[in-house]
Amino acid sequence: MKKLLVTLLALAVLVGFAVPAGAGRPPKEGKARLVVTKEAEPGYAVHAEGDVIRYTVGVELKGGDEAAPVSVKDALVSLAYVSGDDDGDAALDSGEQWVFSGSLTIGADQLALAEITNTVEVTAGDLTGSAAATVEVRPYGECEFIDGKLIPTDFPLCIWAPSQTGRWELTGVAADTGKRFGYVQLSVRDYAPGDWCGGSTDRLRPGEELTLAVALPMDGACPGDDWADANPATFYLVTIGLASVEAAKLRP
């Protein structure tokens, strides 16, 4: 038995020397596939007609050398090529990330939905891939001004229907909450949930006034705005703890 083991070991050593240096099983290449991503901005929600959803689509090739031609289709949005074809050969190469973008302007039909979901379909050569993005639809009521006065509804945030640019002075009257003091807020945003154009908060007795002077720019972008404004024609009024609000436009 010992003799047999020695013989087998010797044969194994001989076979090892017979294999050329560096030889071995070739590494397995992963199966070529498309990786497709889709992002929506805003990703939270849209609120009014004229709001805009901006989509960004990314396309990558994994486990292959190249794939062509490349086709990107979306039933709701017209997508345009932005960047990614580094060598300009119109073929999707491994290591490249192609980017496409497009936008959707919200109309009455979209505003009647609970959410907006659309899917991008991508083909590259004989490969296919897809990705979807969903944005909620949360319509806010219009701010109802009567003779310059706003009577707040059940919505703490409403669309400022006049949408007039320029300088405004807002005066709010604290509601009777049954408490000696109540927290009140009066603010205007250029986009929800974006930055405020201006705001004022305080703890007031019922009947006391809260004032706010605010400038609404023509392009809808308030100073210090970090959010992309999806609807420059619309401003949003936020009222908390107020029984009524007066809006007076100031002279330039």
Accessible surface in RSA format (square Angstrom, percent):
REM  Atomic radii and reference values for relative SASA: ProtOr
REM  Chains: A
REM  Algorithm: Lee & Richards
REM  Probe-radius: 1.40
REM  Slices: 20
REM RES _ NUM      All-atoms   Total-Side   Main-Chain    Non-polar    All polar
REM                ABS   REL    ABS   REL    ABS   REL    ABS   REL    ABS   REL
RES MET A   1   171.26  88.7 125.86  83.3  45.40 108.1 109.87  93.4  61.39  81.3
RES LYS A   2   170.16  83.0 164.21 100.8   5.95  14.2 109.11  98.2  61.04  65.0
RES LYS A   3   172.95  84.4 166.09 101.9   6.86  16.3 113.41 102.1  59.53  63.4
RES LEU A   4    99.18  55.2  94.38  67.5   4.80  12.1  98.24  69.0   0.94   2.5
RES LEU A   5    93.34  52.0  93.03  66.6   0.31   0.8  93.03  65.3   0.31   0.8
RES VAL A   6    91.01  59.9  89.97  81.4   1.04   2.5  90.23  78.4   0.78   2.1
RES THR A   7    68.71  48.9  64.67  65.6   4.04   9.6  48.62  65.3  20.09  30.4
RES LEU A   8    95.31  53.1  90.12  64.5   5.19  13.0  90.43  63.5   4.88  13.1
RES LEU A   9   122.67  68.3 121.83  87.2   0.84   2.1 122.51  86.0   0.16   0.4
RES ALA A  10    51.88  47.7  43.21  66.7   8.67  19.7  50.49  71.1   1.39   3.7
RES LEU A  11    96.13  53.5  95.86  68.6   0.27   0.7  95.92  67.4   0.21   0.6
RES ALA A  12    63.02  57.9  46.50  71.8  16.52  37.6  54.05  76.1   8.96  23.7
RES VAL A  13    85.87  56.5  78.43  71.0   7.44  17.9  84.94  73.8   0.93   2.5
RES LEU A  14   117.14  65.2 112.01  80.1   5.13  12.9 112.30  78.9   4.84  13.0
RES VAL A  15    96.96  63.8  94.96  86.0   1.99   4.8  96.96  84.2   0.00   0.0
RES GLY A  16    47.57  58.7   0.00   N/A  47.57  58.7  33.56  92.1  14.02  31.4
RES PHE A  17   170.10  85.1 141.74  87.8  28.36  73.8 145.24  88.1  24.86  71.2
RES ALA A  18    80.20  73.7  45.37  70.0  34.83  79.2  57.38  80.8  22.82  60.4
RES VAL A  19    77.63  51.1  64.54  58.4  13.09  31.5  66.19  57.5  11.44  31.0
RES PRO A  20    98.72  71.9  84.17  76.7  14.54  52.9  96.24  79.5   2.48  15.4
RES ALA A  21   110.34 101.5  69.11 106.6  41.23  93.8  79.25 111.6  31.09  82.4
RES GLY A  22    88.97 109.7   0.00   N/A  88.97 109.7  43.95 120.6  45.01 100.8
RES ALA A  23    57.09  52.5  24.41  37.7  32.68  74.3  34.51  48.6  22.59  59.8
RES GLY A  24    65.02  80.2   0.00   N/A  65.02  80.2  39.41 108.2  25.61  57.4
RES ARG A  25   231.64  97.3 203.63 103.8  28.00  66.7  76.85 105.0 154.79  93.8
RES PRO A  26   112.46  82.0  97.41  88.8  15.05  54.7 103.17  85.2   9.29  57.7
RES PRO A  27   122.41  89.2 101.29  92.3  21.12  76.8 112.39  92.8  10.02  62.3
RES LYS A  28   203.96  99.5 169.70 104.1  34.26  81.6 117.45 105.7  86.51  92.1
RES GLU A  29   159.98  91.9 128.58  97.3  31.41  74.8  51.63  99.9 108.36  88.5
RES GLY A  30    51.49  63.5   0.00   N/A  51.49  63.5  36.59 100.4  14.90  33.4
RES LYS A  31   189.58  92.5 166.61 102.2  22.97  54.7 117.44 105.7  72.14  76.8
RES ALA A  32    34.42  31.6  26.04  40.2   8.38  19.1  26.04  36.7   8.38  22.2
RES ARG A  33   138.74  58.3 136.49  69.6   2.25   5.4  51.88  70.9  86.86  52.6
RES LEU A  34    17.81   9.9   0.00   0.0  17.81  44.8   0.00   0.0  17.81  47.9
RES VAL A  35    39.38  25.9  35.63  32.3   3.75   9.0  38.36  33.3   1.02   2.8
RES VAL A  36    19.00  12.5   0.61   0.6  18.39  44.3   0.61   0.5  18.39  49.9
RES THR A  37    69.68  49.6  66.82  67.7   2.87   6.8  58.34  78.4  11.34  17.1
RES LYS A  38    19.15   9.3   0.00   0.0  19.15  45.6   0.07   0.1  19.08  20.3
RES GLU A  39   125.13  71.8 120.09  90.9   5.04  12.0  42.23  81.7  82.90  67.7
RES ALA A  40    19.62  18.0   3.41   5.3  16.21  36.9   3.88   5.5  15.74  41.7
RES GLU A  41    71.02  40.8  70.91  53.6   0.11   0.3  34.67  67.1  36.35  29.7
RES PRO A  42     2.18   1.6   1.89   1.7   0.29   1.1   2.18   1.8   0.00   0.0
RES GLY A  43    51.16  63.1   0.00   N/A  51.16  63.1  24.77  68.0  26.39  59.1
RES TYR A  44    88.99  41.5  77.37  44.0  11.61  30.2  66.32  49.8  22.67  27.9
RES ALA A  45     0.00   0.0   0.00   0.0   0.00   0.0   0.00   0.0   0.00   0.0
RES VAL A  46     0.00   0.0   0.00   0.0   0.00   0.0   0.00   0.0   0.00   0.0
RES HIS A  47     0.58   0.3   0.06   0.0   0.53   1.3   0.06   0.1   0.53   0.6
RES ALA A  48     7.59   7.0   6.73  10.4   0.86   2.0   7.59  10.7   0.00   0.0
RES GLU A  49   102.25  58.7  87.12  65.9  15.13  36.0  24.60  47.6  77.65  63.4
RES GLY A  50    29.42  36.3   0.00   N/A  29.42  36.3  22.11  60.7   7.31  16.4
RES ASP A  51     0.00   0.0   0.00   0.0   0.00   0.0   0.00   0.0   0.00   0.0
RES VAL A  52    28.16  18.5  28.16  25.5   0.00   0.0  28.16  24.5   0.00   0.0
RES ILE A  53     0.00   0.0   0.00   0.0   0.00   0.0   0.00   0.0   0.00   0.0
RES ARG A  54    95.10  39.9  93.43  47.6   1.66   4.0  41.96  57.4  53.13  32.2
RES TYR A  55     1.27   0.6   0.00   0.0   1.27   3.3   0.00   0.0   1.27   1.6
RES THR A  56    64.90  46.2  63.30  64.2   1.60   3.8  34.50  46.3  30.40  46.0
RES VAL A  57     0.00   0.0   0.00   0.0   0.00   0.0   0.00   0.0   0.00   0.0
RES GLY A  58     6.68   8.2   0.00   N/A   6.68   8.2   5.34  14.6   1.34   3.0
RES VAL A  59     0.00   0.0   0.00   0.0   0.00   0.0   0.00   0.0   0.00   0.0
RES GLU A  60    46.61  26.8  46.61  35.3   0.00   0.0   2.52   4.9  44.09  36.0
RES LEU A  61     5.18   2.9   1.21   0.9   3.98  10.0   1.21   0.8   3.98  10.7
RES LYS A  62    86.55  42.2  85.29  52.3   1.26   3.0  40.65  36.6  45.90  48.9
RES GLY A  63    39.75  49.0   0.00   N/A  39.75  49.0  24.16  66.3  15.59  34.9
RES GLY A  64    20.90  25.8   0.00   N/A  20.90  25.8  14.85  40.7   6.05  13.6
RES ASP A  65   127.29  89.2 112.61 112.1  14.68  34.7  33.01  77.7  94.28  94.0
RES GLU A  66   106.93  61.4  83.54  63.2  23.39  55.7  21.09  40.8  85.84  70.1
RES ALA A  67    11.35  10.4   4.91   7.6   6.44  14.7  11.35  16.0   0.00   0.0
RES ALA A  68    49.17  45.2  27.40  42.3  21.77  49.5  27.40  38.6  21.77  57.7
RES PRO A  69   109.60  79.9 106.19  96.8   3.41  12.4 107.38  88.7   2.22  13.8
RES VAL A  70    33.58  22.1   2.81   2.5  30.77  74.1   2.81   2.4  30.77  83.4
RES SER A  71    41.31  34.9  35.67  47.6   5.65  13.0  30.23  64.4  11.09  15.5
RES VAL A  72    28.78  18.9   3.65   3.3  25.12  60.5   3.65   3.2  25.12  68.1
RES LYS A  73   145.19  70.8 140.61  86.3   4.58  10.9  87.03  78.3  58.17  62.0
RES ASP A  74    19.43  13.6   0.00   0.0  19.43  45.9   2.13   5.0  17.30  17.2
RES ALA A  75   109.98 101.1  62.66  96.7  47.31 107.6  75.24 106.0  34.74  92.0
RES LEU A  76    83.20  46.3  62.28  44.6  20.91  52.6  65.29  45.9  17.91  48.2
RES VAL A  77     6.97   4.6   0.00   0.0   6.97  16.8   3.12   2.7   3.85  10.4
RES SER A  78   105.76  89.4  80.43 107.3  25.33  58.3  52.26 111.3  53.50  75.0
RES LEU A  79    31.56  17.6   0.94   0.7  30.62  77.0   1.06   0.7  30.50  82.1
RES ALA A  80    61.79  56.8  56.40  87.0   5.40  12.3  61.79  87.0   0.00   0.0
RES TYR A  81   108.52  50.7  81.70  46.5  26.82  69.8  73.07  54.9  35.44  43.7
RES VAL A  82    82.21  54.1  55.75  50.5  26.46  63.8  59.51  51.7  22.70  61.6
RES SER A  83    52.08  44.0  49.24  65.7   2.84   6.5  35.93  76.5  16.15  22.6
RES GLY A  84    14.39  17.7   0.00   N/A  14.39  17.7   7.53  20.7   6.86  15.4
RES ASP A  85    28.71  20.1  15.07  15.0  13.64  32.2   6.86  16.1  21.85  21.8
RES ASP A  86   121.42  85.1  82.13  81.7  39.29  92.9  37.30  87.8  84.12  83.9
RES ASP A  87    92.72  65.0  57.51  57.2  35.21  83.3  46.27 108.9  46.45  46.3
RES GLY A  88    61.66  76.0   0.00   N/A  61.66  76.0  28.24  77.5  33.41  74.8
RES ASP A  89    67.12  47.0  38.89  38.7  28.23  66.8  38.72  91.1  28.40  28.3
RES ALA A  90    68.68  63.1  59.52  91.9   9.15  20.8  62.89  88.6   5.79  15.3
RES ALA A  91     6.11   5.6   6.11   9.4   0.00   0.0   6.11   8.6   0.00   0.0
RES LEU A  92     0.00   0.0   0.00   0.0   0.00   0.0   0.00   0.0   0.00   0.0
RES ASP A  93    21.72  15.2  21.72  21.6   0.00   0.0  17.41  41.0   4.31   4.3
RES SER A  94    63.48  53.6  41.76  55.7  21.72  50.0  14.31  30.5  49.17  68.9
RES GLY A  95    76.77  94.7   0.00   N/A  76.77  94.7  41.23 113.1  35.54  79.6
RES GLU A  96    10.73   6.2   9.42   7.1   1.31   3.1   8.09  15.7   2.63   2.1
RES GLN A  97    91.54  51.2  80.88  59.1  10.66  25.4  16.27  34.6  75.28  57.1
RES TRP A  98    16.96   6.8  16.96   8.2   0.00   0.0  16.96   9.0   0.00   0.0
RES VAL A  99    37.58  24.7  37.58  34.0   0.00   0.0  37.58  32.7   0.00   0.0
RES PHE A 100    17.17   8.6  17.17  10.6   0.00   0.0  17.17  10.4   0.00   0.0
RES SER A 101    41.95  35.5  39.85  53.2   2.10   4.8  19.36  41.2  22.59  31.6
RES GLY A 102    15.17  18.7   0.00   N/A  15.17  18.7  12.96  35.6   2.21   5.0
RES SER A 103    64.93  54.9  43.11  57.5  21.81  50.2   9.55  20.3  55.38  77.6
RES LEU A 104    19.46  10.8  18.31  13.1   1.15   2.9  19.46  13.7   0.00   0.0
RES THR A 105    84.74  60.3  69.17  70.1  15.57  37.1  45.40  61.0  39.34  59.5
RES ILE A 106     2.98   1.7   0.00   0.0   2.98   7.2   0.03   0.0   2.95   8.0
RES GLY A 107    24.44  30.1   0.00   N/A  24.44  30.1  24.30  66.7   0.14   0.3
RES ALA A 108    63.56  58.4  51.24  79.1  12.32  28.0  52.54  74.0  11.02  29.2
RES ASP A 109   118.81  83.2 108.86 108.4   9.94  23.5  31.83  74.9  86.98  86.7
RES GLN A 110    40.47  22.6  40.29  29.4   0.18   0.4   3.91   8.3  36.56  27.7
RES LEU A 111    38.30  21.3  32.14  23.0   6.15  15.5  32.37  22.7   5.93  16.0
RES ALA A 112    89.35  82.2  48.29  74.5  41.06  93.4  59.75  84.1  29.60  78.4
RES LEU A 113    90.52  50.4  82.32  58.9   8.20  20.6  85.38  60.0   5.14  13.8
RES ALA A 114    88.33  81.2  64.31  99.2  24.02  54.6  72.50 102.1  15.83  41.9
RES GLU A 115    90.32  51.9  81.02  61.3   9.30  22.1  17.76  34.4  72.56  59.2
RES ILE A 116     2.93   1.7   1.71   1.3   1.22   2.9   2.93   2.1   0.00   0.0
RES THR A 117    69.00  49.1  44.17  44.8  24.82  59.2  41.86  56.2  27.13  41.0
RES ASN A 118     7.78   5.4   2.23   2.2   5.55  13.4   7.78  18.7   0.00   0.0
RES THR A 119    56.06  39.9  45.13  45.7  10.94  26.1  25.68  34.5  30.39  45.9
RES VAL A 120     0.00   0.0   0.00   0.0   0.00   0.0   0.00   0.0   0.00   0.0
RES GLU A 121    97.49  56.0  95.28  72.1   2.21   5.3  45.99  89.0  51.50  42.0
RES VAL A 122     0.95   0.6   0.00   0.0   0.95   2.3   0.00   0.0   0.95   2.6
RES THR A 123    55.13  39.2  55.07  55.8   0.05   0.1  44.79  60.2  10.34  15.6
RES ALA A 124     0.01   0.0   0.00   0.0   0.01   0.0   0.00   0.0   0.01   0.0
RES GLY A 125    37.98  46.8   0.00   N/A  37.98  46.8  16.85  46.2  21.12  47.3
RES ASP A 126   137.57  96.4 102.33 101.8  35.25  83.3  50.26 118.3  87.31  87.1
RES LEU A 127    33.87  18.9  31.95  22.9   1.92   4.8  33.61  23.6   0.26   0.7
RES THR A 128   103.50  73.6  81.12  82.2  22.39  53.3  47.90  64.3  55.60  84.1
RES GLY A 129    17.26  21.3   0.00   N/A  17.26  21.3  16.44  45.1   0.82   1.8
RES SER A 130    62.35  52.7  38.46  51.3  23.89  55.0   3.35   7.1  59.00  82.7
RES ALA A 131    18.83  17.3   9.16  14.1   9.67  22.0  18.83  26.5   0.00   0.0
RES ALA A 132    56.94  52.4  29.78  46.0  27.16  61.8  29.92  42.1  27.02  71.6
RES ALA A 133    11.42  10.5   4.52   7.0   6.90  15.7  11.42  16.1   0.00   0.0
RES THR A 134    66.05  47.0  42.55  43.1  23.50  56.0  27.39  36.8  38.66  58.4
RES VAL A 135     0.20   0.1   0.11   0.1   0.08   0.2   0.20   0.2   0.00   0.0
RES GLU A 136    69.87  40.1  69.35  52.5   0.52   1.2  22.36  43.2  47.51  38.8
RES VAL A 137    11.09   7.3   0.00   0.0  11.09  26.7   0.00   0.0  11.09  30.1
RES ARG A 138   104.09  43.7 100.30  51.1   3.79   9.0  32.59  44.5  71.50  43.3
RES PRO A 139    68.56  50.0  56.08  51.1  12.48  45.4  56.09  46.3  12.46  77.5
RES TYR A 140    49.76  23.2  40.41  23.0   9.35  24.3  22.06  16.6  27.70  34.1
RES GLY A 141    28.45  35.1   0.00   N/A  28.45  35.1  27.34  75.0   1.11   2.5
RES GLU A 142   121.85  70.0 104.90  79.4  16.95  40.3  31.06  60.1  90.78  74.1
RES CYS A 143     6.17   4.7   0.00   0.0   6.17  14.5   1.27   3.2   4.90   5.3
RES GLU A 144    95.36  54.7  89.86  68.0   5.49  13.1  33.23  64.3  62.13  50.7
RES PHE A 145    48.89  24.5  21.72  13.5  27.17  70.7  21.72  13.2  27.17  77.8
RES ILE A 146    93.01  52.9  87.50  65.2   5.51  13.3  90.66  65.3   2.36   6.4
RES ASP A 147   144.45 101.2 102.17 101.7  42.28 100.0  41.27  97.1 103.18 102.9
RES GLY A 148    32.86  40.5   0.00   N/A  32.86  40.5  24.57  67.4   8.29  18.6
RES LYS A 149    94.38  46.0  94.38  57.9   0.00   0.0  38.60  34.7  55.78  59.4
RES LEU A 150     3.07   1.7   3.07   2.2   0.00   0.0   3.07   2.2   0.00   0.0
RES ILE A 151    85.78  48.8  84.49  62.9   1.30   3.1  84.49  60.8   1.30   3.5
RES PRO A 152    37.48  27.3  15.13  13.8  22.35  81.2  18.94  15.6  18.54 115.2
RES THR A 153    74.79  53.2  48.17  48.8  26.62  63.4  55.60  74.7  19.19  29.0
RES ASP A 154   144.06 100.9 114.40 113.9  29.66  70.1  37.05  87.2 107.01 106.7
RES PHE A 155    96.00  48.0  92.20  57.1   3.80   9.9  92.48  56.1   3.52  10.1
RES PRO A 156    81.44  59.4  75.38  68.7   6.06  22.0  80.46  66.4   0.98   6.1
RES LEU A 157    17.55   9.8  17.45  12.5   0.10   0.2  17.45  12.3   0.10   0.3
RES CYS A 158    11.21   8.5  11.21  12.5   0.00   0.0   3.23   8.2   7.98   8.6
RES ILE A 159    19.42  11.1  19.42  14.5   0.00   0.0  19.42  14.0   0.00   0.0
RES TRP A 160     2.01   0.8   2.01   1.0   0.00   0.0   1.15   0.6   0.86   1.4
RES ALA A 161    47.35  43.5  23.64  36.5  23.71  53.9  27.68  39.0  19.67  52.1
RES PRO A 162    54.91  40.0  27.26  24.8  27.65 100.5  39.64  32.7  15.27  94.9
RES SER A 163    36.09  30.5  19.76  26.4  16.32  37.6  13.39  28.5  22.70  31.8
RES GLN A 164    79.86  44.7  75.14  54.9   4.73  11.3  21.01  44.7  58.85  44.6
RES THR A 165    44.15  31.4  38.40  38.9   5.74  13.7  15.73  21.1  28.41  43.0
RES GLY A 166    28.99  35.7   0.00   N/A  28.99  35.7  28.13  77.2   0.86   1.9
RES ARG A 167   115.64  48.6 112.98  57.6   2.66   6.3  42.81  58.5  72.84  44.1
RES TRP A 168    19.18   7.7  18.89   9.1   0.28   0.7  18.89  10.1   0.29   0.5
RES GLU A 169    77.04  44.2  75.35  57.0   1.69   4.0   2.68   5.2  74.36  60.7
RES LEU A 170     0.00   0.0   0.00   0.0   0.00   0.0   0.00   0.0   0.00   0.0
RES THR A 171    29.70  21.1  28.61  29.0   1.09   2.6  14.52  19.5  15.19  23.0
RES GLY A 172     0.00   0.0   0.00   N/A   0.00   0.0   0.00   0.0   0.00   0.0
RES VAL A 173    45.93  30.2  45.93  41.6   0.00   0.0  45.93  39.9   0.00   0.0
RES ALA A 174     4.60   4.2   1.48   2.3   3.11   7.1   1.48   2.1   3.11   8.3
RES ALA A 175    28.25  26.0  23.51  36.3   4.74  10.8  24.07  33.9   4.18  11.1
RES ASP A 176   118.08  82.7  84.94  84.5  33.13  78.4  30.78  72.4  87.30  87.1
RES THR A 177    74.33  52.9  42.73  43.3  31.60  75.3  50.89  68.4  23.44  35.4
RES GLY A 178    73.86  91.1   0.00   N/A  73.86  91.1  38.14 104.7  35.72  80.0
RES LYS A 179   143.14  69.8 133.05  81.6  10.09  24.0  82.22  74.0  60.93  64.9
RES ARG A 180   170.75  71.7 152.19  77.6  18.56  44.2  65.73  89.8 105.02  63.6
RES PHE A 181    66.62  33.3  59.48  36.8   7.13  18.6  59.48  36.1   7.13  20.4
RES GLY A 182    13.66  16.8   0.00   N/A  13.66  16.8  12.75  35.0   0.91   2.0
RES TYR A 183   113.16  52.8  99.04  56.4  14.12  36.7  80.47  60.5  32.69  40.3
RES VAL A 184     2.84   1.9   2.84   2.6   0.00   0.0   2.84   2.5   0.00   0.0
RES GLN A 185    13.74   7.7  13.74  10.0   0.00   0.0   0.00   0.0  13.74  10.4
RES LEU A 186     0.00   0.0   0.00   0.0   0.00   0.0   0.00   0.0   0.00   0.0
RES SER A 187     0.00   0.0   0.00   0.0   0.00   0.0   0.00   0.0   0.00   0.0
RES VAL A 188     0.00   0.0   0.00   0.0   0.00   0.0   0.00   0.0   0.00   0.0
RES ARG A 189    49.05  20.6  49.05  25.0   0.00   0.0   0.39   0.5  48.65  29.5
RES ASP A 190     0.09   0.1   0.05   0.1   0.04   0.1   0.00   0.0   0.09   0.1
RES TYR A 191     0.62   0.3   0.62   0.4   0.00   0.0   0.62   0.5   0.00   0.0
RES ALA A 192     2.81   2.6   2.81   4.3   0.00   0.0   2.81   4.0   0.00   0.0
RES PRO A 193    47.84  34.9  35.88  32.7  11.96  43.5  36.12  29.8  11.73  72.9
RES GLY A 194     5.51   6.8   0.00   N/A   5.51   6.8   0.59   1.6   4.92  11.0
RES ASP A 195    38.77  27.2  34.41  34.2   4.36  10.3  12.36  29.1  26.41  26.3
RES TRP A 196    96.48  38.7  79.15  38.3  17.33  40.7  75.16  40.1  21.32  34.6
RES CYS A 197    23.49  17.8   0.17   0.2  23.32  54.8   0.39   1.0  23.10  24.9
RES GLY A 198    17.26  21.3   0.00   N/A  17.26  21.3  17.26  47.4   0.00   0.0
RES GLY A 199    36.93  45.5   0.00   N/A  36.93  45.5   2.94   8.1  34.00  76.1
RES SER A 200    28.06  23.7  20.69  27.6   7.38  17.0  12.95  27.6  15.12  21.2
RES THR A 201    66.70  47.4  42.76  43.3  23.94  57.0  11.01  14.8  55.69  84.2
RES ASP A 202    69.92  49.0  61.25  61.0   8.68  20.5  11.79  27.8  58.13  58.0
RES ARG A 203   148.51  62.4 138.46  70.6  10.05  23.9  55.93  76.4  92.58  56.1
RES LEU A 204    18.20  10.1  16.67  11.9   1.53   3.9  16.67  11.7   1.53   4.1
RES ARG A 205    96.83  40.7  96.83  49.4   0.00   0.0  33.49  45.8  63.33  38.4
RES PRO A 206    54.98  40.1  34.19  31.2  20.79  75.6  34.56  28.5  20.42 126.9
RES GLY A 207    49.15  60.6   0.00   N/A  49.15  60.6  28.30  77.7  20.84  46.7
RES GLU A 208    65.87  37.8  59.78  45.2   6.08  14.5  33.31  64.4  32.55  26.6
RES GLU A 209   112.14  64.4  87.88  66.5  24.26  57.8  21.88  42.3  90.26  73.7
RES LEU A 210    11.25   6.3   9.80   7.0   1.45   3.7  11.25   7.9   0.00   0.0
RES THR A 211    78.62  55.9  67.03  67.9  11.59  27.6  32.95  44.3  45.66  69.0
RES LEU A 212    14.81   8.2  11.15   8.0   3.66   9.2  14.73  10.3   0.08   0.2
RES ALA A 213    76.50  70.3  50.40  77.8  26.10  59.4  50.74  71.5  25.76  68.2
RES VAL A 214     8.31   5.5   0.04   0.0   8.28  19.9   6.45   5.6   1.86   5.0
RES ALA A 215    61.07  56.2  51.09  78.8   9.98  22.7  51.09  72.0   9.98  26.4
RES LEU A 216     4.06   2.3   0.65   0.5   3.41   8.6   1.06   0.7   3.00   8.1
RES PRO A 217    38.20  27.8  26.55  24.2  11.65  42.3  38.14  31.5   0.06   0.4
RES MET A 218   167.57  86.8 143.19  94.8  24.38  58.1 102.63  87.3  64.95  86.0
RES ASP A 219    94.98  66.5  78.85  78.5  16.13  38.1  46.93 110.4  48.05  47.9
RES GLY A 220     0.21   0.3   0.00   N/A   0.21   0.3   0.21   0.6   0.00   0.0
RES ALA A 221    46.53  42.8  36.25  55.9  10.28  23.4  36.25  51.1  10.28  27.2
RES CYS A 222     3.58   2.7   0.00   0.0   3.58   8.4   0.02   0.1   3.55   3.8
RES PRO A 223   121.70  88.7  94.13  85.8  27.57 100.2 106.47  87.9  15.23  94.6
RES GLY A 224    67.21  82.9   0.00   N/A  67.21  82.9  42.96 117.9  24.25  54.3
RES ASP A 225    36.46  25.5   8.44   8.4  28.01  66.2   6.22  14.6  30.23  30.2
RES ASP A 226   130.37  91.3  92.34  91.9  38.04  89.9  32.33  76.1  98.04  97.8
RES TRP A 227   101.94  40.9  91.34  44.2  10.60  24.9  77.52  41.3  24.42  39.6
RES ALA A 228    48.70  44.8  30.41  46.9  18.30  41.6  41.36  58.2   7.35  19.5
RES ASP A 229    17.96  12.6   8.51   8.5   9.45  22.4   8.42  19.8   9.54   9.5
RES ALA A 230     0.31   0.3   0.14   0.2   0.16   0.4   0.14   0.2   0.16   0.4
RES ASN A 231     6.94   4.8   6.89   6.7   0.05   0.1   0.29   0.7   6.65   6.4
RES PRO A 232    64.96  47.3  62.26  56.8   2.70   9.8  62.36  51.5   2.61  16.2
RES ALA A 233    69.13  63.6  56.86  87.8  12.26  27.9  67.12  94.5   2.00   5.3
RES THR A 234    11.13   7.9  10.86  11.0   0.27   0.6   0.00   0.0  11.13  16.8
RES PHE A 235     1.12   0.6   1.12   0.7   0.00   0.0   1.12   0.7   0.00   0.0
RES TYR A 236     0.00   0.0   0.00   0.0   0.00   0.0   0.00   0.0   0.00   0.0
RES LEU A 237     0.24   0.1   0.00   0.0   0.24   0.6   0.00   0.0   0.24   0.7
RES VAL A 238    10.48   6.9  10.48   9.5   0.00   0.0  10.48   9.1   0.00   0.0
RES THR A 239    11.90   8.5   6.25   6.3   5.64  13.4   0.88   1.2  11.02  16.7
RES ILE A 240    68.87  39.2  65.01  48.4   3.86   9.3  68.87  49.6   0.00   0.0
RES GLY A 241    28.13  34.7   0.00   N/A  28.13  34.7  16.81  46.1  11.32  25.4
RES LEU A 242    13.10   7.3   0.00   0.0  13.10  32.9   0.00   0.0  13.10  35.3
RES ALA A 243    54.18  49.8  35.54  54.8  18.64  42.4  42.58  60.0  11.60  30.7
RES SER A 244    23.94  20.2  23.93  31.9   0.01   0.0  10.24  21.8  13.70  19.2
RES VAL A 245     0.39   0.3   0.00   0.0   0.39   0.9   0.39   0.3   0.00   0.0
RES GLU A 246    82.96  47.6  82.58  62.5   0.38   0.9  16.43  31.8  66.52  54.3
RES ALA A 247    15.43  14.2   2.14   3.3  13.29  30.2   2.36   3.3  13.07  34.6
RES ALA A 248    52.81  48.6  47.96  74.0   4.85  11.0  52.75  74.3   0.07   0.2
RES LYS A 249   109.74  53.5  78.20  48.0  31.54  75.1  46.93  42.2  62.81  66.9
RES LEU A 250    57.33  31.9  50.11  35.8   7.22  18.2  52.55  36.9   4.79  12.9
RES ARG A 251   207.46  87.1 197.10 100.5  10.36  24.7  71.00  97.0 136.46  82.7
RES PRO A 252   168.76 123.0 108.37  98.8  60.39 219.5 136.19 112.4  32.57 202.4
END  Absolute sums over single chains surface
CHAIN  1 A    14676.1      11178.1       3498.0       8598.2       6077.9
END  Absolute sums over all chains
TOTAL         14676.1      11178.1       3498.0       8598.2       6077.9
